[in-house]
Amino acid sequence: MTTYLPGDLATLVTDDGLVVAAPDRLAEVVALRERGLDAPTVVEVLSRGDLRALPEFAAVRVDGAEARILVRGALVVRVDGFSVDGRDATMWTEASAALAPGAVVEVVPCGTPPDGPALPLTAGVVRSGAVTWRPAVLPAAAPAPTAAPVPPSPPVPAAPPTPEYTVVRGTQRTPPAAPSVPAAPPPDWQPAPAGDPSAEHDGRTITPAQLQALRAATAQPTTAPPAPPVRPVVALALSTGRVVPVRRRVLIGRSPRIQQVGGSQNLPALVTVDDPYVSSTHLEVAADGSRVTVTDMSTNGTLLAHQGRVPVPLDRGVATEVAIGDVLTLSKGLTATVVPAPPEAG
């Protein structure tokens, strides 16, 4: 059973998960009941399309026997002793926790725990101060039983030849796609010798073993598992003193905005600077493995100085490769130097 303490936080509980957000996001939380609780949807809806307006929130979604967790701000998610705190996140913190049968998920504000009577809730939208949720955990799927081997069927009695492709073991006969030649048998297949009592009538029959070899020869290769995420190799050292690791994309400007998002893994880091000569979205920095590119998106332009060379202006909208030690000048008072990424904890 789900229980909650009365409070001001906009709260949604469904069979698949829950969302707890700032009090002014009640309408958005209601919309998530229809939109779903996958990470990109939660971020898009709660931010109202502008990541600068993303409020404090916590979202938990059941994925098989795991809980997918997103937290931002002064909220804590606890799953049977595992705890995720969103206070130190630049944008939000993502984590996963194993869900055992009977697991308890709690979402509470940081600091002094709320007080009041615990009220029951099956599903829906309420105002809460904290939520205790017991998700339904699906057991791991049992392996499919192995089918017992089936002995081959006896030979089919002779019949007049027909333009059909015959397969032993009672496979349904269907007309070939083209009226010319049937599918090729395995390279090592030979017709049965004349006079062999087990030979079929039309010379096209293949045995179960030959059919299995033919299927194996045409089987599609399996897809390799996706590569694990790569740690950032470079960072931007701003003249303001801030160091920004470049994981995927970074947008720098007075008020950087995202044009399009293909999922939470593509969300860029937004770096806001207080400089009247810097455009709203001035510069994009992107990392693909060890390759790093910069793209000028500004009105006033950006200068690039390779090590030991004279600064030159970037072509607006054109990605240009940079290396460690290169310096980007966004205005008279703001530069960004490409440096090695600092080591990450953990």
Secondary structure, DSSP 8 states (H G I E B T S, - for coil): -EEEEEEEEEEEE-SSEEEEE-GGGHHHHHHHHHH---HHHHHHHHHTT-GGG--SEEEEEEETTEEEEEEESSEEEEETTEEEE-TT-SS-EEEEEE--TT--EEEEESSS---S--EEESSEEEEEEEEEE-----------------------------S---BTTT------SSSS------TT-----TT-TT--SSS--B-HHHHHHHHHHT---------------EEEEETTS-EEE-SSEEEEESS---S--SSGGG--EEEE---TTS-SS-EEEEEETTEEEEEE--SS--EEE-TTS--EE--BT--EEE-TT-EEEEETTEEEEEEE------
